[in-house]
Amino acid sequence: MKSDALQKACLAATQRNPKLSGKKPVVTEQSENRFLLVFSLSEILPGEKRLEQKVRVVTDADGHIIKMSSSR
């Protein structure tokens, strides 16, 4: 995935979910023109418990978001 397309996809994902701001995704290629970006988040809850969350973003080669989902 080209770096400008990655930046575009990260910016669009951050606009949809502000918690992703400043996070770097793990990028894997799903097919010739589709890429999967996986963001990992960790929040501290009351009682010192942690909430681990994964946000999956499927994009095309141009950085347009096709699908976005999150755990929990």
N, C-alpha and C positions, 0 to 999 in steps of 0.2 A: 504494500500500500504506500502510495506516495505521501511524503510528509505534509504537503499542503492539503491533501484530502483527509489525512488523519487529524490535522488541526481543525478543519471544517467540521468533521464528525464530532470531535470532542467539544467544540463550541456549541454545536446544536444539542448535544446530550446534556451539557451543563445548563443550557437555557431551559430544558425540560425538567431537570433535576439539579437544583443548585448545590446539593451536597457533593456533587462530583467535581466541584471547582478545585483545581490544583491537583487532582488525582491523575495518574498516568495509567492507561489501560494496558492489558496484555492483548496483543493482536495476533489472531490466527486466521489463516485463509480457509474459507469453507469451500469455495469453488473458484472458478476463473475470475469472476467479477464480484464476489461477495466476501466480506470480511466480518469476523466476529471480534468485537472489543469487549473485554471483561474488566469492569472496574470493581475494586474491593473496597468496602467501607467498614469502619468499625466505630461504634458509638458506645459510650459508657452510660449505663442506666443507673437509676437509684439503687443503692445496695451494692455498688461496685460490680455489677454484672455487666457483661459486654454483649452487644448485639452485632454480630457479623452479618454483613449484607453484600450480595453480589448483584451488580447491574450488568445485564447483557445487552449489547447494542449490535444489531446486524446492519451493516452498511454496504453500499455498492462501492465501486472503485473510485467514484467521484466524491465520496464522503456524504452522500445523502442517506439519511436514516430510513431503513426499511421497517424495522421492528425494534422495540425496546421493551425489556421486561426486567423485573427485579425480584429477588428472593425476599420472603417474609412480607 
